[in-house]
Amino acid sequence: MSQGRLPPWFKQKLVDPKIMSTMQGLLDGLKLNTICQNALCPNIGRCFSQGTATFLILGNVCTRHCSFCAVKKGCPVPVDEDEPQHLLEAATRLGLGYVVITSVTRDDLPDGGASQFAKVIKLLRQSGDVTVEVLIPDFRGSPDAIKTVVGARPQVINHNIETVPRLYPEVRPEADYARSLELLFMVKNLSPEIVTKSGLMLGLGETRDEVIEVMYDLREADCDLLTIGQYLPPSPRHHPVARFVPPEEFAEYEDMGREMGFAEVASAPLVRSSFQAATLYAKAKSRLEQAIHLKAK
Ligand code: SF4
């Protein structure tokens, strides 16, 4: 992480290197990637020491060039047909009841990798009482690709809106704000019982009003869960940090989000889209079931 001196609220306990190497050994043994490592997530120590991780499928080279992201960009690797089985094995060996899967964006594949997501989800769901959350790319808005993922019946579909529309050209130039909202809305229309989730980073130059506007847009798209965290540049070559948002401001957004009708919101400097995902889902579950019940009436 390169941002000069970090404010005190980023202070974290050091993690036992043995724990890190045990997890590393397991992942290497099964030729699996995690977004935790590839995106240089600041919470990696805490999550690995709790025996959890967010698996990165479809290789670790992305076809897009988001200026905030540490993931390698360039020529992606061929799809690994054994990946779904390896992922199931890792989840089983880690004893995971809640599994989070994400991917790089594969604009080079006809379905953007949707079929690989579906294979992984189905295998995990067939394996037993496992809750599956997928953090998906936008599949360039392809309804067929979205239907393929929805059809595999993950319990949670997450798609990050990342930042405010004004900053898209400099932060995620190949993405489209309206397309990302449309994706979340489409999932909810196709399958109302699937929980939808999205995430925002702060500190890229957005204003308070722009953040609130995005939160309303997400509610308009019937998004259930929201995560809000502080952007930390992975290196001096990445998008500079405009501001370290104080924890009190994150807490205000959390309260505001609940008032807007999100079933649950996690908002704090170190929050990331799949950080403590099982906890957020569990906290929201009863409210979500009530909402689905009311809609069904
Ligand atoms: S699409 Fe995702 S993985 Fe690719 S550069 Fe953007 S944020 Fe990183």
Residues whose N, C-alpha, C, O or C-beta is under 5 A from the ligand:
A	BS01	SF4	C62 R64 H65 C66 C69 V71 S103 V104 T105
